[in-house]
Amino acid sequence: MKLFSLFLTVSLISALIDALSSTVNTSNTSPTSNTTLLTFDSFSTTRGLAALPSPYHHLLFSAFLIFAPRDPAFQHLISPHDHNCATSAPNALFGCCVLEEGFPNPSIAIANATSMAAAGLLPFFSLVSFTLKPMDAPDVGTTVYVKGYTVGGGEPLEWKVEFPLGYHLPFRVELAKHSRDVWERLERVEMWAEYGEDGLDWEFCVDDLEVRFFEAVEGHDRLVHQEGG
């Protein structure tokens, strides 16, 4: 994608190094906290970026960065139309395949099943909803894909949305409604955006991720439902 080509090669790499070496503010979290709403707003950023800790609420985020779109560092680097990426200000997630070696799809996965068991939780999660938008003005046919892999294998859950040319507002993706499937018992979810005949990467942002964890209690599953930053 053209939007961050210079930024990804110079500014983003420098800021990511700073973010990885800085202390991450997780004042709303604890090793055993379980959450349904992840807003990513409790994190301090360096030049508008921060790395997610691992694990973060029992999840591992790959090829995502915490992103503060209104940070002065992004002036002239992103479109003013992308300031609304953070539907709960100040932060959102920035997704891009080229953020990690090997260009994996951005993903959210169970970080450590053993530690979850020690916390009394089952080693899977449900993905309920999130806000989504492609950054800048995507080319015709730019598509965001979401794929969920469940415990025990089987056919993955899939959903996609194609965007017309132009700038877009964030919209709330309610997976049960939009995909007509309940995204539960998940081990990993991948999200990525492509455009053009060659399936080139397009950058996107995500915020207000609603997930559910379950606690095993005497032979049945009990939903653990709290809020976190």
Secondary structure, 3 states (H helix, E strand, C coil): CCCCHHHHHCHHHHHHHHHHHCCCCCCCCCCCCCCCEECCCCCCCECCEECCCCCECCEEEECEEEECCCCHHHCCCCCHHHHHHCCCCCCEEEECHHHCCCCCCCEEEECCHHHHHHCCECCCEEEEEEEEEECCCCCCCEEEEEEEEECCCCCCEEEEEEECCCCCCCEEEEHHHHCCCCCCCEEEEEEEEEECCCCEECCEEEEEEEEEEEEEECCEEEEECCEEC
